Amino acid sequence: MSWDKLAVRAARLVACILAITFFAQPAFPQDALRVPYLVDISTFDPDNGFEIGSMSAINSVYEGLVRYKAGTIEVVGQLARSWEVSDDGREYTFHLVSGVKFHGGGDMVAEAVVKSLERRRNGALALSYFLANVERTEAIDQLTVRIVLKRAQPSFLDSLASPWGPKVISPRAISEHEANDKATQWLNEHADGTGPYILSEFHRGDRYVLTRNEAYWGPKSHFSEIQLPVIPDLSQQILQLQAGDIDAVPTGYPFAQLAGVPPSLRISSAASVTLYTLFANAGSPLDDPEIREAVLTAINPANWAADAFGGYATVAKSIYPRVIIDPASPIVFPTNFEDARVSISRKDPVNLTIALHSASPGYQRIAGHLIAQLASIGIKATAYPLPQGAAFNLRTAETKPDLLLTIAGPDAAHPENQAKAFFTKDAPINFFGRFLDEADHLFDEAGSTNDIPLRNALYEQAGKMIFEAGIAIPLVEVDDVVVHSSAIRDLGLIPVYPPGNIDFGSVR
């Protein structure tokens, strides 16, 4: 064989080895992370929106005084390196990290923190309620901030650590873009924070891009760029993930398909506060204790949770997610189906209408099981999805369903944030306006103590009252499940964050 032919064969062999090596690796742009949105961003203003899918982006651009440690509900410092609380529980003194810069220039100092807190507190913005108990804020010196509360609030640090908690915005940006609106219009589509990423592109309805903050005060992020395309079709997201065109499907991957995820992909899951709960309207058939007992027997989630969510759901133990309170005495569903059938036969006919908070697959999946289970004891149930936002107006609606299926998850990891959001007389998301005076007294007592065992016992007792009165029926807690390229890791999922919110600062 001639040397020319040998050279050609050698070149072909090298090419084959290189091709095999290349195709054996996952298709992955090493310097960019591509994570799609199902729903577009409505606002990037950290004080004025309840963004769900885009929480990762907002919390990578902006930072607060404290945060939750990845994978836990432990409150740790962020822009505050340490803090003290006064003996009466009303004064919080935060010592700030030094050398922190805003993306647009300027130092992050105490006055900047105060201005941001005052913007949220006095700005009539959507998330102002986080600071409703604040009496005043003050800069003690360049790196010390004091927050004085109207009354002691043991849940205050959790409220600050919440994904929706107060963030520090550049005071220069607020001043330069003030238009008698606290710079709200500008902050809808622009940002100036201190986080590990900078908002570099904002193309509403199409895509968003975050660029690594090379001057970040903390550990350097792995990816130089986070690409956030808007892909509202879940099936398209799945196809693009499998083709290597994106790097994760952050939420909504069908549970029935998880067992068939190809080897090139990985599933990351973590406990979350996604607690599916039924709220009952006053005057529904469940007001009858005998019917309520039968309904609870039929809908017992132990009978269908695994079918609905595979191994990624846990039967609820109380009206609180288990990462917040793991009750000493969990709620118990009755189990005697024969007694339930006999009870309903005496009440015949019994019909129930179930409104679903939305038409999302999780609600549809649970509704199908509830309807089938209720039919097995002789109850005819129907379910329908509500228009966007309609669940929050059920108190004043002319026509109300018997039951509302919704996710009753708190905005922070303290049981007060759960109780006083959904179950008390003045709770802003008390869907049907139902409450118990005795439970409200227990909630108040629990919310005023720092004795955690006593606190949890009081919250648990009040929660059982709510359940036994048929006001709220917790069903299942569903894990946060992200399907992603096997080339990435350390997603930093946090239980209180909405599902699918990858920590862009920690992911590798």
ABEGO torsion letter per residue (X at the ends): XBAAAAAAAAAAAAAAAAAAAAAABBBBBAABBBBBBABBBABABAAABABAAAAAAAAAABBBABBBBBGBABBBBBABABBBBBAAGABBBBBBBBGBBBAAEEBBBAAAAAAAAAAAAAAGBAAAAAAAABABBBBABAABBBBBBABBBAAAAAAAABAABBBBBBAAAAAAABAGAGGAAAAAABBBBABABBBABBBBGABBBBBBBAABABBBBABABBBBBBBABAAAAAAAAAAGABABBABGBBAAAAAABBAABBBBBBBBABBBBBBBBBGBAAABAAAAAAAAAAABAAAAAAAAAEAABBBBABABBAAABBBABBBBBBABAAAAAAAAAAAOBBBBBBBBABABAAAAAAAAAAAAAAAAAGBBBBBBBBBBGAAAAAAABABBBABBBBBBBBABABAAAAAAAAABAABAABAAGBBBAAAAAAAAAAAABABAAAAAAAAAAAAAAAAAAGABBBABBBBBBBBBBAABBGAGBBAABBBGBBBAAABX
